[in-house]
Amino acid sequence: MPAPTTPPPIARERLPALLAAMPKAELHIHIEGSLEPEMIFALAQRNGVALPYADVEALRRAYAFTDLQSFLDIYYAGASVLLYEQDFYDMARAYLLRAAQDNVVHAEIFFDPQTHTARGVAMETVVNGLYRATQDAQAELGTSSSLILCFLRHLSEEDAFATLEQAQPFLDRIIGVGLDSSEVGNPPEKFARVFARCGELGLHRVAHAGEEGPAAYIWSALDVLKVERIDHGVQAIQDPALMRRLAEERIALTVCPLSNLKLCVFPELAQHNIRQLLDAGLAATVNSDDPAYFGGYLNQNFTELFAAVPELTSQHAWQLAHNSFAASFVPDEQRRAWQNRLDDCFERFAQPA
């Protein structure tokens, strides 16, 4: 994808309104990570699941993470309330309604089937609930969305192959595969064979790399797994040769600012490196990751990031949104239509208030 040309600058005081209004795609959203505490407790009551927290506020207080693993422990506990197709539908619908409020016109949604099949929930239950919600969102909200099945990297490749086998009857409802969960100690090459098989099946491939793990994991994701996008990727800045490659090949990074802050990848949002990534020519995007746990959906990520990093301008905002469409797994015609809507939005904001 060629590097775009940015529009005329827009006054900084108009940035918050512009960030909220501009159309955008979200390419890094874990649907289980959109489970708000209120829905966790509602589903627990509906399904008779006991939770180790007294109430919603006690659960919210537990959202004090020191690293990725401390988050994952609570994340998997929250997912335990998901048992039936309607649960998955309700969770995805809640996210898509919220995303539409943020002017997200397209979402590529990660889901973790192994989190559920390990508890005896059928693959069919997971996929059908999520897929039905995406179809209803398209019909009722005009919001486009698709599903990406993620393999849990702390489990074995054999387990991933078994998961792929279970998903075979539903591949018409899944556009790609990803790799998530505990990064450190679980390098991408651990899943070389299953990703090769997914390529043979015509599935898009993405992987989490370079969040807590080293830049070397990004090289492996590209060269061994043959991924088309890197999820997170902020550690790429440690490797100048990698930075050049990512820029030259326009390989998108699905960066998640508030997640990086909450998981202590950066001590302060003001120290986030997304400006350096963009200025080096990388196709970075902004995403919410696990918004219920990390304190903000997509617009919140944009507004807090731009408030914390004053060097970010309206041209960076346009670049980030444009990149999100360019990196999405949609037909070129649809991509161009959304990018035209983005340009129209910026034209409106460029006019005197």
Beta strands, then each sheet from edge to edge (+ up, - down):
strand 1: 24-30
strand 2: 104-111
strand 3: 144-152
strand 4: 176-180
strand 5: 204-209
strand 6: 229-232
strand 7: 252-255
strand 8: 284-286
sheet 1: 1+ 2+ 3+ 4+ 5+ 6+ 7+ 8+
end
